[in-house]
Amino acid sequence: MKQMPSGCKTWIRGAYAALVLFACVFMQLPARAQAVNSEAQLPALAQRWLDQTLATQAARMEQPVRLQATLGPLDSRLKLAPCARVETYLPPGSRLWGQGRIGLRCLEGATRWNVSMPVTVKATGSAWVLRRDVAPGRPLEADDLMLAEVDWAAEPSPVLAARDAWSGQVATRALGTGQTLRQNMVRAAQVFQAGAQVRVLVQGGGFQISSQAQALSPGVVGQLAKVRMDSGRVLTTTVLDARTVQVEM
């Protein structure tokens, strides 16, 4: 395996890390090609390629996730000419995660052809699951969730595998018992309203000062909020907690 390009080393927490790493590894895999005499040999060829590709990816993922691919049927109407070299590949814009397709193309034969097959990739691993219903807008608590083995790839939104990924978050909609907690189900909590008095921390090279200000917009942890200083100056700050915002100089 070649050395991973620097662009693939970007870290992204939780399920994003697994998806990005998978894409980086997959793009470096060498093409595997072999001869086939008829379309009946294609499913076995495709399954071997999938098993090898997913085994390589699983060994490199940061999260302990078990990957399994199941091929759908090849179009029964196809009658393909024998081919000395058939390559299995991932079509542009596709990914081996959930529902997708893989391609098989003839590189050396009297008749060149290119076909595809449906594939379902399951990614089984530990993630947080709702042990009881949660109303929209309610903060998540430890008793609301439990760890369970789930299919990370069952839905497009990434799972929240780490506890700190949902701690302090609130439900964006009604959540039901048994649901796997995913990124689109939660958001950061609002910690103060417009008009609240907040402390402004101003940080720069080797110094930090604080002052009081009035919030001009609601405050959500980690997001931007505007405040008005006693001097009348309006600043765009980052919300740290229910009483503190920060400005970096």
Buried (B, 14 or more C-beta within 10 A) or exposed (E): EEEBEEEBEEEEEBBEBBBBBBBBBBEEBEEBBBBBEEBEBBBEBBBEBBEEBBEBBBEEBEBEBBBBBEBEEBEEEEEBBBBEBBBBBBEEEBBBBBEBBBBBBBEEBEEEBEBBBEBBBBBBBBBBBBEEBBEEEBBBEEEBBEEEEBBBBBEEEBBBBBEEBBEBBBBEEEBEEEBBBBBEBBBBBBBBEEEBEBBBBBEEEEEEEEBEBBBBBBBBBEBEBBBEBEEEEEBEBBBBEEEBBBBEE
